[in-house]
Amino acid sequence: MSTYNKILVAVDLSREAGLVVTRARELAQLYGATLTLIHVVEPLVAMEDYELTPVLPLEIEKTFEQQAKNFLSSLVSDMGLSGVETIVGIGAPKREILNYARAQDIDLIVIGAHGRHGIAILLGSTANAVLHGTHCDVMCIRVGK
């Protein structure tokens, strides 16, 4: 097994995020690695044909981005983590996670994986895309049912 120096933890805003971060923290302590948490807000596409434009405020992505920052800040505080960087991006989660991992020379990505079956597998998932698109090791933490 490799020695990990930089661990990136991709989290959603679910209850299970703490479980994923706990496992990543254990690895960071074991290897003396730095820990970075990342969450990516998917942009909303609203076109006149979909009739969503009047319903959605223009700053909705900024609102979601702030909610994500607050969630990560609370998670770090509640778990008693120190020296942990938090990143919130806007874009396609798989692309943003992979781009950040490459740019920061991440050694290990830790991500939650839901046990999806059937059509959900065909539609793909962020964990699957990260697993198959990354340059580094990936640890998938089974969460949910």
Secondary structure, DSSP 4 states (H G I P E B T S, - for coil): -PPPSEEEEE--SSTTHHHHHHHHHHHHHHHT-EEEEEEEEPPP---GGGT-TTTS-TTHHHHHHHHHHHHHHHHHHHTT--S-EEEEEES-HHHHHHHHHHHTT-SEEEEEEE---THHHHH--HHHHHHHH-SSEEEEEEE--
